[in-house]
């Protein structure tokens, strides 16, 4: 009726240091993304589709890390990793749901940049408020039935032998490793879902940026080229980091290979990338920095 998450039990001497590092990173994610959401809400200059999508992305990041980090901090604090079957299934379900939503939202953001750069005259019409709302709602709800079905399929499997999960949260590869019997159908399902929510969105983003780059190169102004590249570079960095880690995790030939570098890769896309994302988007974005300076000036006067 329960699993035991081993987490970082193999390095007991570093538990308190890891607790401090992960707590600091979690607070950084909450604070930075919260500031981005606040700035976009109060600054009229940021009331555009691009920043509307960015504010939703920041909210998604907060939800995404909250599924993982608080539970991990509790396990490090108590040095116990016991988790009920239901809690494990719930954590996996929400993690996959939010991860899939992030893939779709990154695709929507790439489409927004494509329309803005390649079809600037049509941009206000194509990316109107109604369309933006529809794209956001679609990104948040499309994954729900798929992920619930996949989670139920996995947790209806018989589990035997050890109940220890050599990981710091309930993810698909280490859970499948504990299942008894033939898991071929489950592995195929995992790969199909990964292709739909990782590979297809990534290919759409690649196509969008291919057209964007092609269009940028046609610009006669060097300043225009630099501005267009600078606008898109932040999003492209986030896409490469997130989709690269997701591909390695969920499109491996066998989930049993996950143990080798599984924890390290998972730390990368569950904690490190969400920590870097707001920094990438703020430091490389002049509009956000200007809005932040305005807010600080108001607070200090």
Residue pairs with C-beta under 8 A, 6 or more apart in sequence:
1 84
1 85
2 82
2 83
2 84
2 85
2 163
3 82
3 83
3 84
3 85
3 88
3 163
3 164
3 165
3 170
3 178
4 81
4 82
4 83
4 163
4 164
4 165
5 75
5 81
5 82
5 83
5 165
5 167
5 168
5 169
5 170
6 81
6 164
6 165
6 166
6 167
7 72
7 75
7 76
7 81
7 167
7 168
8 14
8 15
8 18
8 76
8 168
8 263
9 79
9 81
11 18
12 79
15 76
15 79
16 76
18 76
19 73
19 76
19 77
22 69
22 72
22 73
22 76
22 271
23 73
25 69
25 271
25 272
25 275
26 65
26 69
26 70
26 73
26 271
28 275
29 61
29 62
29 65
29 274
29 275
29 278
30 62
32 278
32 279
32 282
33 58
33 59
33 61
33 62
33 277
33 278
34 58
34 62
35 278
35 282
35 292
36 54
36 55
36 58
36 278
36 281
36 282
36 288
37 55
37 58
37 59
38 295
39 46
39 288
39 291
39 292
39 295
40 46
40 47
40 51
40 52
40 54
40 55
40 291
41 55
42 295
43 291
43 294
43 295
45 287
45 290
45 291
46 287
46 288
46 291
49 112
49 127
49 132
50 109
50 112
50 113
50 116
51 287
52 132
52 136
53 105
53 108
53 109
53 112
53 132
53 135
53 136
54 109
54 281
56 105
56 136
56 139
57 102
57 105
57 106
57 109
57 277
58 278
60 98
60 101
60 102
60 105
61 102
61 274
61 277
61 278
63 98
64 95
64 98
64 99
64 102
64 270
64 274
65 270
65 271
65 274
67 91
67 94
67 95
67 98
67 169
68 91
68 95
68 168
68 169
68 270
68 271
69 270
69 271
71 83
71 91
71 169
72 168
72 169
75 81
75 168
81 165
83 91
83 170
85 155
88 155
88 165
88 170
88 175
89 151
89 154
89 155
89 170
91 169
91 170
92 151
92 154
92 170
92 171
92 172
92 175
93 147
93 148
93 151
95 169
95 170
95 171
96 143
96 147
96 150
96 151
96 172
97 143
97 144
97 147
99 197
99 246
100 142
100 143
100 146
100 147
100 197
101 139
101 140
101 142
101 143
102 242
103 197
103 198
103 201
103 202
103 242
103 243
103 246
104 138
104 139
104 142
104 143
104 197
104 201
105 136
105 139
106 201
106 205
106 235
106 238
106 239
106 242
106 243
107 201
107 204
107 205
108 135
108 136
108 139
109 235
110 204
110 205
110 208
110 209
110 235
110 239
111 135
111 204
111 208
112 127
113 208
113 209
113 212
113 231
113 232
113 235
114 208
114 209
114 211
114 212
115 122
115 123
115 126
115 127
116 123
116 127
117 212
117 215
117 216
117 228
117 231
117 232
118 211
118 212
118 215
119 126
143 197
146 193
146 196
146 197
147 193
150 189
150 190
150 193
153 186
153 189
154 172
154 175
154 176
154 179
154 186
155 175
157 176
157 179
157 180
157 181
157 183
157 186
158 179
158 180
158 181
159 178
159 179
159 180
160 180
161 178
161 180
162 178
163 178
165 174
165 175
165 178
166 174
166 259
166 262
166 263
167 174
167 262
167 263
167 266
168 263
168 266
168 267
169 266
169 270
171 249
171 262
171 266
172 190
172 250
172 255
173 249
173 250
173 252
173 255
173 256
173 258
173 262
174 255
174 258
174 259
174 262
176 183
176 186
176 187
176 190
176 255
177 255
177 256
177 258
177 259
179 186
187 254
187 255
190 250
190 255
191 250
191 251
194 246
194 247
194 250
194 251
195 251
198 243
198 246
198 247
198 250
198 251
199 247
199 251
201 243
202 239
202 243
202 247
205 239
205 243
209 232
209 236
212 228
212 232
216 224
216 225
216 228
216 229
217 225
219 225
219 228
230 284
233 284
234 280
234 281
234 284
234 285
237 280
238 273
238 277
238 280
238 281
241 268
241 269
241 273
241 276
242 269
242 273
245 265
245 268
245 269
245 273
246 269
248 265
249 258
249 262
249 265
249 266
249 269
252 258
281 288
282 288
282 289
282 292
283 289
